[in-house]
Amino acid sequence: MQWYAERKERCLSQIWATSLGILGAGHVVVLELGLVERVSRERFYPLVESAGYELTIYLLDAPRDVRRERVRQPNREKGAAFSMEVSDAFFELASDYWEPLGEAELGRNEARWINRSY
């Protein structure tokens, strides 16, 4: 997990730097960052706010078995967008790290959360 965490932080920094350039050019940015831990989300909100942009969070909720199958499908198909296989063990580990949104987090962002169940 340490290997993953270090790379995730570097990727998030690069993604945010790129996003700022796109936003600065007057375009909308949609990110799928997988901020599964509350502390990760709490660190991200001020980045957007301090840059003066509006933030909308889309929370897509699906049962674990549905999510597991959605991860296995690209592993099997290895289509054009395939870049790496995600093992069942890694999927389970990442899923166990998910921290649901608490009342304080929802209240802080109440007008900007859009929750969908699939």
Secondary structure, 3 states (H helix, E strand, C coil): CHHHHHHHHHHHHHHHHHHHHHHHCCCCCCCCCCCCCHHHHHHHHHHHHHCCCCCCEEEEECCHHHHHHHHHHHHHHCCCCCCCCCCHHHHHHHHHHCCCCCHHHHHHCHHHEEEEEC
